[in-house]
Amino acid sequence: MGAAGLTRITVERVATTLDYESADAAIGAAFAGGPVALAYSRFDAPTRAEAEAEYLASIEPWRSGNGYHVPGEFVIAGGLRAADQ
């Protein structure tokens, strides 16, 4: 943010747990509405299936019954442009 010319930069980290009732819910959060949604929407069916399987394997340690409780962290940052000061 500093390299972009912003000052008075603040950063807050928020630890949380991402709770999903099922594998489908976890996949939906990650791919249908998550940060990779645009790329995922362009995958063919076999590529989607492979990506989903790899994602579920990566969160397997946090599986609980049919659901998942994945630890997560969000980073919230802000800054001011020179004109805003």
Secondary structure, 3 states (H helix, E strand, C coil): CCCCCCEEEEEEEEEEEEEECCHHHHHHHHHHCCCCHHHHHCCCHHHHHHHHHHHHHHHHHHEECCEEEEEEEEEEEEEECHHHC
